[in-house]
Amino acid sequence: MIIIQKTKIEWTDLTWNPLTGCTRGCDYCYARRMALRLRGRYGYPQDDPFAVTFHPDRLHEPSERKKPAKIFTCSMGELFDPTTELSWQREIFFTMMKTPRHTFQVLTKQPQNVLERYWRMPANCWLGVSYDGLTTTPDMLDSIKDCKAPVRFVSIEPFLKPFDVCLLQGLDWIIIGAMTGPRKAPPKKEWVDDVMRYARYHDIPIFLKDNLHWHEQVREWPKRVEG
């Protein structure tokens, strides 16, 4: 069964999950809710469905996709979780390097673990931090700036708390989204306005998700990729 699939996430084309699960325990986590619902099926362990789990049978999937695509990698897990085996990460990165026609997009809430093992991503791998202001802190944005990647970005979703926008300096892309699910709620307008003003002044592309229901639709992509 092919697990790589189309997605409703606006800033990517497909999702690919050669690794699932995470140990952080964010209480709003969509991936954990889905894992619990699917326990014992589709590769999720019966006893602990959101345990960090490697799926080597999925490594071939990007190669079977001939048309170039943006692929959100490990959308249902944390690639840089401290329990993730180094050998698993290497196999996933090797798959990326074998399929240079694709662009792989990785989001992490544990960027401090990236530099412990890697200082350079594959040439077709974008590296981002998932920031919410509660389970992650603004200084974590600095962690990926020391890592070599074609695009280093931040996904501020859900946007639960404001932060010093100067920390966005040095990033290549910004995504903003609202809280979804049972507790769905938009961020405060002034928080989003602050980020947008800073991004436009410093020429940082910004992507506003549909769930913000914003008055203007913004779909800007990193220039270096479009070029």
C-alpha positions in Angstrom: 0.0 0.0 0.0 1.3 3.4 -1.0 1.3 5.8 2.0 2.6 8.9 0.3 -0.6 10.8 -0.4 -2.2 14.1 -1.4 -3.0 16.5 1.5 -5.2 19.5 2.3 -2.2 21.3 3.7 -1.9 24.3 1.4 1.8 24.8 1.5 2.8 21.3 0.3 1.7 18.8 -2.3 2.0 15.4 -0.5 2.7 13.9 2.9 5.2 11.1 3.5 5.6 9.3 6.9 8.6 7.0 7.0 8.6 7.8 10.7 5.6 8.4 13.0 5.2 9.3 16.7 6.6 11.9 19.1 7.4 12.1 22.8 6.6 15.8 23.4 3.0 15.4 24.3 1.4 18.6 23.0 -2.2 18.5 24.2 -3.6 19.9 20.9 -1.6 17.4 18.6 -3.6 16.3 15.6 -1.1 13.5 14.8 -1.5 11.9 18.2 -5.3 12.0 18.0 -5.1 10.3 14.6 -2.6 7.7 15.9 -4.9 6.8 18.8 -7.8 6.4 16.4 -5.7 4.1 14.1 -4.0 2.1 16.8 -3.0 -1.4 15.6 -3.5 -0.4 12.0 -1.5 1.3 9.2 1.8 0.8 11.1 0.6 2.4 14.4 1.5 0.1 17.4 -1.4 -1.4 19.3 0.0 -0.8 22.8 1.5 2.7 22.3 0.3 4.1 18.9 2.2 7.4 19.1 5.5 5.8 20.1 8.3 6.9 17.7 8.2 4.2 15.0 10.3 3.7 11.9 8.5 2.4 8.7 11.3 1.1 6.4 8.7 -0.3 4.0 7.7 3.3 3.1 11.2 4.4 2.0 10.6 3.5 -1.6 7.5 5.7 -2.0 9.1 9.0 -3.1 10.9 7.1 -5.9 7.5 5.9 -7.3 6.3 9.5 -7.6 7.7 10.6 -11.0 6.3 14.1 -11.1 8.3 16.6 -8.9 6.5 17.5 -5.8 6.8 19.3 -2.4 6.6 16.5 0.2 5.9 17.3 3.9 8.0 14.6 5.6 7.0 13.1 8.9 3.8 15.1 9.1 2.7 12.5 11.7 5.8 12.4 13.8 9.0 14.1 15.0 12.1 13.2 12.9 14.4 14.7 15.5 12.8 13.2 18.6 15.5 12.1 21.1 14.3 8.5 20.7 14.8 8.5 17.0 17.6 6.2 15.9 20.4 7.8 14.0 20.2 4.9 11.4 16.6 5.8 10.8 17.3 9.4 10.1 20.2 8.5 7.7 18.0 6.2 5.7 15.3 8.9 5.4 17.9 11.5 4.3 19.4 9.0 1.9 16.0 8.6 0.3 15.7 12.3 -0.2 19.1 12.5 -1.9 18.2 9.7 -4.2 15.1 11.7 -5.4 16.4 15.2 -6.1 13.4 16.0 -8.3 11.3 16.4 -5.1 11.5 19.0 -2.4 11.2 17.6 1.1 9.8 19.8 3.9 10.6 18.9 7.5 9.1 20.5 10.5 10.5 20.0 14.0 9.7 21.1 17.6 13.0 19.9 18.7 15.5 21.8 16.6 18.2 21.6 19.3 18.5 18.0 18.4 19.3 18.8 14.7 22.7 20.2 15.2 23.7 17.4 17.6 23.8 15.1 14.6 23.6 17.2 11.4 24.8 20.7 10.4 23.7 20.3 6.7 20.5 19.0 5.2 20.2 17.4 1.8 20.2 19.9 -1.0 16.4 19.3 -1.6 15.4 19.4 2.1 13.8 22.5 3.7 14.1 22.6 7.5 11.5 24.4 9.6 10.6 24.9 13.2 7.0 24.5 14.4 6.3 27.3 16.8 3.3 27.9 19.0 4.6 30.0 21.9 3.6 27.5 24.5 5.4 24.2 23.9 8.1 25.9 21.9 10.1 29.1 22.7 11.2 31.9 20.3 14.9 31.2 20.9 14.4 27.8 19.2 14.1 29.7 15.9 17.9 30.4 16.2 18.7 26.7 16.4 18.0 26.1 12.7 19.9 29.2 11.5 23.2 27.4 12.1 22.1 24.5 10.0 22.8 24.6 6.3 19.5 24.1 4.4 18.2 25.5 1.1 15.2 27.0 2.9 15.0 27.5 6.7 11.5 28.4 7.8 9.0 28.7 10.6 5.4 27.5 10.8 3.6 29.5 13.4 0.6 27.3 13.9 -1.2 27.3 16.1 -0.3 31.0 16.8 -1.0 31.0 20.5 1.4 33.7 21.9 3.2 36.7 20.4 7.0 36.9 20.3 9.8 39.2 19.3 9.6 39.4 15.5 13.3 40.2 15.3 13.9 36.5 15.8 12.6 36.0 12.3 15.7 37.5 10.8 17.7 35.0 8.9 14.8 32.8 8.0 13.7 32.2 4.4 10.0 31.6 4.8 7.1 32.1 7.3 3.9 30.2 7.6 1.0 31.3 9.8 -2.0 29.3 10.8 -4.8 29.1 13.4 -5.7 26.6 16.0 -7.8 23.8 14.5 -9.8 20.9 15.8 -12.2 21.0 18.8 -10.5 24.2 20.3 -10.1 26.0 17.0 -9.4 29.7 17.4 -7.6 32.4 15.3 -4.6 34.3 16.6 -5.0 38.0 17.6 -5.0 40.3 14.6 -2.2 42.4 16.0 0.1 39.4 16.3 -0.3 38.5 12.7 0.0 42.1 11.6 3.3 42.5 13.5 4.8 39.4 11.7 3.5 40.5 8.3 5.0 44.0 8.7 8.4 42.6 9.7 8.4 40.0 6.9 7.6 42.6 4.2 10.1 45.1 5.5 12.8 42.4 5.4 11.6 40.8 2.2 10.8 37.4 3.9 8.1 35.5 2.0 5.0 34.7 4.0 2.2 32.2 3.6 -1.1 32.7 5.3 -3.2 29.6 5.7 -6.9 29.5 4.8 -7.9 28.8 8.4 -7.0 32.3 9.4 -9.9 33.7 7.3 -7.7 36.7 6.7 -8.8 39.8 4.7 -6.0 39.3 2.2 -4.8 36.0 0.7 -1.0 35.8 0.8 0.8 32.9 -0.9 4.5 33.9 -1.2 7.2 31.3 -1.7 11.0 31.5 -1.1 12.5 33.2 -4.1 15.5 30.9 -4.2 13.2 28.0 -4.9 11.2 29.7 -7.6 14.4 30.7 -9.3 
